[in-house]
Amino acid sequence: MIVDFYCARPRIVLEIDGAAHESTAAKERDLARDRLLEARGIRVVRLRNEEANQTNIQNALRALLPAPPSPHGGEGDRG
């Protein structure tokens, strides 16, 4: 299976969809494909071509990834 972008460690696929993905048949194929990937533990993020900019991609991925640890340590950790 070919995907647009794959990040292995967090197991996330990023798909950038153009006009070819707008028909009912294409949407059904995309949904079936997403379910197949998700059944294998891979999360799928889809953005339309016109939405695919750095900010939108970062926001979509941040929603799926755990927050990074605080550089100041946890509560009660005074080093």
Buried (B, 14 or more C-beta within 10 A) or exposed (E): EEEEEEBEEEBBBBBBBEEEBEEEEEEEEBEEBBEEBEEEEBBBBBBBEEEBEEEBBEEBBEEEEEEEEEEEEEEEEEE
